[in-house]
Amino acid sequence: MDDISDEKRLKSTMYRYMTQELAEQLLSSGDAKLGGDRKEVTVLFSDIRSYTTLTESMQAEEVVQMLNEYFESMVDAVFKHKGTLDKYIGDAIMAVFGSPLPLEDHAWCAVQTSIEMRHRLAEFNRRRRESKKQEIKIGIGINSDIVISGNIGSSKRMEFTAIGDGVNLGSRLEGASKQYGCDIVISESTFQPCMDRIWYRELDQIRVKGKTQPVKIYELVGLQSEPLEDKKQQIIELYHRGRDYYLNRKFTRAMGEFGTILEDIAQDKAASLYLERCQNYLKNPPPDEWDGVYSLTEK
């Protein structure tokens, strides 16, 4: 009887962070054990923008209701694309693709999830507008890497998690999405297996705190299965030309491309960021060994 109760408890715990189908598959494989392994996965972090400001004028009941509705929709998107809910961190979500069971196309699954989260957020905000409630914005960061992943705890209370530099970078990319004015930022390791199926903009090459190896990062604009607006295509082309000039130290020419975006098409935070960098480098030229890498000091 106790064995049956323990199995039910284990199933109940697993159903909280993965689909029933995945839990049953994991149990039948015998891999639902304590401990961790090194696995190649993709991690996704999402966070509500300006959460404190958003909620400070709301009643506690309103905050809880909003979060419950939001989490319900977003976690469904994770489960739909074979992801596992790692944890909630306040108003943030951490999801893992490729653990506890391996997933060959984990990067693509995470990318699809992020786009679905974008669509679901639009529907969520539509309902809030109809109810005269304030809309919310989110940022998403995605990274693919080898991490330590597994179940930690006891048979009565077990938590699934992933740890390592690859996880930390995913979190930092979510934070970086604010700096570049994007809602979804992905690393080069996530971009590579998905590049022929997405619309994207190569944002920058960054070096994060504590690491020496730079990482290319990209704005995930959309899936190629969905049409791309002409205006967005123009911005991408001008931006890429501007970055090429920038990396070749042709800062005045680069400013022309970024300025065209800002004056003729739309306000674009990433273009504004580069325009400011170009102005600074014209006054204070970078050293000869400058490689265009930007050190990201904030989360």
C-alpha positions in Angstrom: 0.0 0.0 0.0 2.9 2.3 0.9 4.5 1.6 -2.5 1.3 2.6 -4.2 1.0 5.8 -2.2 4.6 6.7 -2.9 4.1 6.2 -6.6 1.0 8.3 -6.6 2.9 11.0 -4.7 5.7 10.9 -7.2 3.3 11.1 -10.2 1.4 14.0 -8.5 4.7 15.9 -8.1 5.8 15.2 -11.7 2.5 16.4 -13.1 3.2 19.8 -11.7 6.2 20.4 -14.0 5.6 18.2 -17.0 2.8 16.8 -19.1 1.1 13.6 -17.9 2.4 11.8 -21.1 6.0 12.8 -20.3 5.6 11.8 -16.7 4.3 8.3 -17.6 7.1 7.9 -20.1 9.7 8.9 -17.5 8.3 6.5 -14.9 8.1 3.6 -17.3 11.8 4.2 -18.3 12.9 4.1 -14.7 14.6 7.5 -15.0 12.5 9.2 -12.3 15.3 9.1 -9.8 17.1 11.5 -7.5 20.3 13.1 -8.7 21.4 14.8 -11.9 23.2 14.3 -15.2 24.9 16.4 -17.8 22.4 17.0 -20.6 22.2 19.1 -23.7 19.1 21.2 -23.3 17.6 24.6 -24.1 16.5 26.8 -21.2 13.9 29.5 -21.5 13.4 32.4 -19.1 10.4 34.8 -19.2 9.7 37.7 -17.0 6.9 40.3 -16.7 8.3 43.8 -17.4 8.0 46.5 -14.6 6.2 44.0 -12.4 6.5 46.0 -9.2 5.2 49.2 -10.8 2.4 47.3 -12.5 1.2 45.7 -9.3 1.7 48.4 -6.7 -1.7 49.9 -7.4 -3.5 46.5 -7.5 -5.3 44.7 -4.7 -3.6 41.4 -3.6 -6.5 39.4 -5.0 -6.1 41.1 -8.4 -2.4 40.3 -8.5 -3.0 36.6 -7.7 -5.7 36.3 -10.3 -3.6 38.0 -13.0 -0.6 35.8 -12.3 -2.7 32.6 -12.2 -4.3 33.4 -15.5 -1.0 34.4 -17.0 0.9 31.4 -15.7 -1.8 29.0 -16.8 -1.6 30.2 -20.4 2.2 30.4 -20.6 2.9 27.0 -19.0 0.4 25.4 -21.4 2.6 26.8 -24.2 5.7 25.2 -22.6 3.9 21.8 -22.3 2.5 22.0 -25.8 6.1 22.0 -27.2 7.5 19.3 -25.0 9.0 21.5 -22.4 9.3 21.0 -18.7 8.5 23.7 -16.1 11.5 24.1 -13.9 10.2 26.7 -11.6 8.4 30.0 -11.0 10.6 32.7 -9.7 8.2 35.4 -8.5 6.6 36.6 -11.8 9.2 34.7 -13.9 9.1 31.3 -15.5 12.0 29.0 -16.1 11.4 26.1 -18.6 13.8 23.4 -19.9 13.6 21.5 -23.2 15.5 18.3 -23.4 15.3 17.1 -19.8 14.5 14.9 -18.0 14.1 13.0 -21.3 16.3 13.9 -24.3 14.7 16.0 -27.0 16.5 16.1 -30.4 15.0 19.4 -31.5 15.1 21.1 -28.1 16.2 24.5 -29.5 13.4 24.5 -32.0 10.8 23.5 -29.4 11.9 26.4 -27.2 11.8 28.9 -30.1 8.3 27.8 -31.0 7.2 28.1 -27.4 8.4 31.7 -27.2 6.5 32.7 -30.3 3.4 31.0 -28.9 3.9 32.8 -25.6 4.0 36.1 -27.6 0.7 35.2 -29.3 -0.9 34.1 -26.0 0.2 37.3 -24.4 -1.6 39.3 -27.1 -4.8 37.4 -26.4 -4.3 37.8 -22.6 -3.9 41.6 -23.1 -6.9 41.7 -25.3 -9.0 40.3 -22.5 -7.5 42.8 -20.0 -8.2 45.7 -22.3 -11.9 44.6 -22.5 -12.0 44.5 -18.7 -10.3 48.0 -18.5 -7.2 46.5 -16.9 -3.6 47.4 -17.6 -1.8 45.4 -20.2 1.5 43.6 -19.4 4.7 43.1 -21.4 7.2 40.3 -21.1 10.8 39.5 -22.0 12.2 36.1 -23.0 15.7 34.8 -23.1 16.7 31.4 -24.6 20.0 29.6 -24.5 21.1 26.1 -25.5 24.0 24.4 -23.7 25.1 21.4 -21.7 23.9 21.7 -18.1 23.5 19.6 -15.0 19.8 18.7 -14.9 17.8 16.3 -12.8 15.6 15.7 -9.7 16.8 17.0 -6.4 15.2 16.3 -3.0 13.5 13.3 -1.5 10.9 10.8 -2.8 8.3 12.8 -0.8 9.3 16.2 -2.1 11.3 16.3 -5.3 12.1 19.3 -7.4 13.3 19.2 -11.0 15.9 21.8 -11.8 18.9 22.6 -14.1 22.0 24.4 -13.1 25.2 25.7 -14.8 26.6 28.6 -16.9 24.2 27.7 -19.7 21.2 28.4 -17.4 22.8 31.6 -16.1 23.2 32.9 -19.7 19.6 32.2 -20.5 18.6 34.3 -17.5 21.0 37.1 -18.6 19.5 37.1 -22.1 16.1 37.7 -20.7 17.5 40.7 -18.8 19.3 41.9 -21.9 16.1 41.9 -23.9 15.2 45.2 -22.1 18.4 46.8 -23.2 17.8 46.0 -26.8 14.1 46.7 -26.8 13.1 43.2 -27.9 10.7 40.7 -26.4 12.7 37.6 -27.3 16.5 37.3 -27.4 18.3 34.0 -28.3 21.9 32.9 -28.1 24.0 31.7 -31.0 23.7 28.1 -29.9 19.9 28.3 -30.0 20.0 30.3 -33.3 22.2 27.9 -35.3 19.8 24.9 -35.5 16.8 27.1 -36.1 18.2 29.8 -38.4 16.6 28.5 -41.6 13.1 28.5 -40.0 13.0 32.0 -38.3 13.1 35.7 -39.1 15.8 37.2 -37.0 18.1 40.2 -36.4 21.7 39.7 -35.2 21.7 42.1 -32.3 25.2 42.1 -30.9 28.2 40.1 -29.7 28.4 40.3 -25.9 30.6 39.2 -23.1 28.8 38.4 -19.9 30.2 38.9 -16.4 32.6 36.2 -15.3 33.1 34.8 -18.9 35.8 35.5 -21.4 34.3 33.9 -24.5 31.9 36.3 -26.4 28.4 35.2 -27.5 26.4 36.4 -30.5 22.8 37.2 -29.6 19.8 37.5 -31.9 16.3 39.0 -31.8 13.8 36.3 -32.6 11.5 38.3 -34.9 9.2 35.4 -35.8 8.8 32.1 -37.6 9.2 31.9 -41.4 5.9 30.1 -41.5 4.4 33.6 -40.7 4.7 36.6 -43.0 7.1 39.3 -42.1 6.0 42.9 -42.2 7.7 45.1 -44.8 8.6 47.7 -42.2 10.3 45.1 -40.0 12.2 43.7 -43.0 13.5 47.2 -43.7 14.6 47.7 -40.1 16.5 44.4 -40.2 18.3 45.2 -43.4 19.3 48.7 -42.3 20.3 47.5 -38.9 22.6 44.7 -40.4 24.2 47.2 -42.7 24.7 49.6 -39.8 26.3 46.8 -37.7 28.7 45.9 -40.6 29.8 49.5 -40.8 30.1 49.7 -37.0 32.3 46.5 -36.8 34.5 47.9 -39.6 35.0 51.2 -37.6 33.0 53.2 -40.2 31.0 54.9 -37.5 29.7 57.8 -39.5 28.3 55.5 -42.2 26.8 53.3 -39.5 25.1 56.3 -37.9 23.4 56.9 -41.3 21.8 53.5 -41.3 20.7 53.6 -37.7 19.5 57.2 -38.2 17.3 56.1 -41.2 15.6 53.6 -39.0 14.9 56.1 -36.3 13.8 59.0 -38.5 12.1 57.3 -41.4 10.6 54.0 -40.1 10.2 53.6 -36.3 11.6 54.2 -32.9 13.9 51.2 -32.3 15.8 50.9 -29.0 18.6 48.7 -30.5 19.2 51.2 -33.3 19.3 54.1 -30.7 21.8 52.1 -28.6 24.2 51.7 -31.6 23.7 55.3 -32.6 24.9 56.3 -29.2 27.9 53.9 -29.3 28.9 55.3 -32.7 28.8 58.9 -31.4 31.0 57.9 -28.4 33.5 56.1 -30.7 33.8 59.1 -33.0 34.8 61.2 -30.0 36.9 58.5 -28.4 38.1 55.9 -31.0 38.4 52.3 -29.7 41.8 50.7 -29.4 43.4 48.9 -32.3 42.5 45.5 -30.7 38.8 46.4 -30.5 36.7 43.5 -31.8 33.2 45.0 -31.4 32.3 42.9 -28.4 30.2 44.6 -25.8 30.5 43.7 -22.1 27.1 43.1 -20.6 27.4 44.1 -17.0 23.7 43.9 -16.0 21.4 40.9 -15.9 
